[in-house]
């Protein structure tokens, strides 16, 4: 009787927790869309999404430069962080000696726990001067710098998830490949890693979400220029940075436009997740 009461209590507790999570997401969506959609209607859908000028004093709210900035910076972070993260995960899961693993694993966990502001200071003090001197620029705060830093920031997420997925592959896959005459390297890269591709895709999704949602570090090193970037060395402003920089003093339509920017960012992340879900299904 007592066991039944405990089981029912635990089920109710889990149900409440699940409903609370769903309700929180629903309330966030309701707030964003209730305040953002009317603003987009006032400004005009095409003027808002495809407008190239952001001048709140003149009631010009075009976020197209920020959309491109977010896409470019995130794409750069993926190009830098995803290959390094996956290869590092493969090494730690299948090639790394136990003594070295005891050092590398805590180091990766430590990277995941470093605050964004610390990453921002690192980028400002180390990466920005290197890029500035390397390309002989007046300022090293640009899209390339932001991409490099975000690529570093998403590494812990990708490494942790991918390593767990690779370790979850049954040993019979690896042993069967060896029994057929494959080398250790071929067994890992052509048998174990493909079997873990679903988890690897999940790690990439989480890394992309971290990159596109990052704010503080990007503000410090991206240049924050609301213009369409012409090259990797151009200063950019992302959607998140635009909201943080101006929300403190925004009012009326300006504030509503920033909330509408949050709506666009929300939809943007949703589309990325849907795209990766489609890719995962095709991979299966």
N, C-alpha and C positions, 0 to 999 in steps of 0.2 A: 504493500500500500504506500509506504513512504517513498519507495523507488518510483512508483507511478507519479506521485505528487512532484518529485524532483524533476522527472522527465518533462511533465507538463509545464512546470515552472520555467525550465530552461528553454523549451520551445516558445513559450510566450515571450521570454526575454529576447530571444533571437528575432522573433517576429517584430517586436517593438523596435529593436535596433535597425532591422531592415527597413521598416516603415519610416523611421526617423530619417535615415539616409535618403530615401526616395523623396520624402517631404522636403528635406533641405534643398535637394537639387531642383525640385519643382518650384519652390519659393524663389530660388535664385533666378530660374528661367522666367518666372512670372514678373519679378521685379525688373529684370533686364528688358524684356520685350514690352512690358507695359509702359516703361519710360523711354525706351529707345526707338520703338517703331513710330510713335507720333512725331519724334524729332526728324526721322528720316523722311516722313511725309511732308513736314514743313520745309525742309531743305530741298527735297527732291531726290529720288532714288539715284538717278544718274549723276546729278550734281554732287551728291554725297560720296558715292562709290567710285566715280570716275573723275571727279574734280581734282585738279592738280594744285590748287591753291588753298592753303590753310591760314586764314587771317580772321580770327574771331572778332576783332574790332570792326572789320568790314562785313561781318556776317557771311564770310566765305569759309565753308567747311568741307573742303575736298580731302578725302583721306586716301586717295589713290597712291600718293608717294609713300605713306606709311604702310599700306598693304604690300607694295613692292619691297619696301625695306624689311618687313617681317619675313616675306618669302625668301628674299635673297640671303638674309642673315641665317635663317633656319637651314636653307639648302647648303650654305657654306659649312655650318656646324655638322650637318649630316655627312658631307663629303669628308670632313676631317675626323669626326668622332666615331662614326659607325664602323669603318674598316679597322681602325685601331682597337676599338672596343671589342669587336668580334674576335679578332686575332688574339688579343690579350686573354679573352675568356677561354678560347681554345687552348692556349698555352697553359693557363692555370689549371684547366680541367684535365688535360691529357699529357702534357709534356713537362710540367713544372716539378722539380724535386721537392720533397716534403719539407726540407729545411728552408728552402727559399719561399715555399708557399706560406709558411708560418709568418713570413715578413710581408709578402705581397698582399695577402688577403686582408690583414688589418689595415694596410696602407690604403687599399681601395675603399674600405669602409670609412676610413678617416676622411678621404676625399669627399665622400657622400655627405659627411656631417659638417663640412666647412660652410659657413654662411656665405650668401651671395655677395655681400658687401666686401668680404675678404677676397673673393675672386676678383671683384671689381678693382680693389686696390692693387692686386697682383698684376692685372692687365694694365692699369694706369702707370705703374712704376716699372714694369718689366717689358710687356709686349708693345705698348705704345711707343716708347723710345726706340726699340729695335726696328719696328716698321718705319718709323720716321727717318731714322738714319739709313736704313736699307734702301728706301725709295727716294731719299732726299726730299722729304715733304716738309711743309711748314707746320703741319700737325699730323700726328700719327693716329688720331681718333677717326676711324673710318669703318667701313663695312668689313674689310679684311680682318682688322683687329678684333671686331666683335665676333666674327665667325670663328676665329681661332680660339678665343676665350670660351665661347659657347661649346665648341667642340671638346674642349677640356672638361667643361662642367657636366656634359652628358655622359662622360666616360664611366663614372661609377655605376650609374643606373644600367647602362647597356652591359657592362662587364658582369655585374651581379646577376641579372636576369638570364643572360646568355650562358653563364657558367652553370647556374642551377639547371637550366634546360639540358645542357650537354651531359651533365652528371646524371640526369634522370633517365637517359637512354639506357636500356638494358645492356648488360655486358655481353649478352649472347650475340648482339649485332656485331660488336667489335671482334669477339672470338670467332664467329663464323667467317668474317672477312679474312682474318688471319689464317684460318683453316683452309681457305680457298687459295692461299698463296700471296695475298696482298701484304705489303709492308705496313709497318706501324703508321707511317704518315698517310699512306693511301687509305688505310682502314679508318683513320680519324676523319680525314677530309671528304672521303667519298661514301662513307657509311654512317658514322656517328653524327657528323654535323648535319647532313640532310635529314636524318631522323629527328633532329632537334629544331628544325626550321620554324616550326610553329612558335616555340618559346623564344627563338631568336627574333622573329617578327614582333612578338610582344615586347621584347626589350627595346627594339627600334622605335616602336610606337611610344613607349614611355619616355625614351630619350628625346623624340621629336616634341612631345608635349612639354617636357622640361625646357627645351630650347625656345619654343615659340612663346611660352608663358613667362620667360625670364625677363625681369625688369631692371632691378637695381644695377647689376653689373653692366648691362647694355647701356644704360643711361650714362655711366661713367666713361665709356670708351668709344661709343658709336658716333659721336659728333653731334647728334640730335638736330639735324637739319631737315626740315619738312620739305624736301625737294626730291625729285625723281633721281635716283643714283645713276650716274653715267658710267661708272667703273667700280672695281673693287676698292679703289682708294678714295671713293666719295663718302662724305659723311651721310649718315642715314638716321631716320627716326622710325622706330617700330611702333606698332599699335599700342602695346603696353606702355612704352615710354611716353607716348603722347598723352595717355590718360593720366599717368602719375605726375607728369610735369605741370599739367594745367588744372587738374581737378581741385587743387587747394584754393584757387581764387576764381574759379569759373562760376557763372550764374546764368539763370534763364536759359536761352537757347544754346549758349556755349556749353553749359553743364549737360543739357540734354543730348547735345552732339557727342560729348565724351562718353555718355552712357550708351549711345547708339554705336560708338566705336567698340565698346565692350560686346555689344550684340554681334557685330561683324566678327570679332575675334572668337566669340563662342561658336558661331556657325562655322568659322574657318577650322577650328580644332575638331568640331564634329565631322566635317567633311573628310579631314585627314584620317580620323579613326575609321570612318566608313570605308575609305579607300583601302586602308590596310586590312580591314576585315574581309573585303572582297578578294584581295590578294592572298590572304591566308586560306580562304575557302578554295581558291583555284589551286593553291599549292597542295592542299589535301587531296 
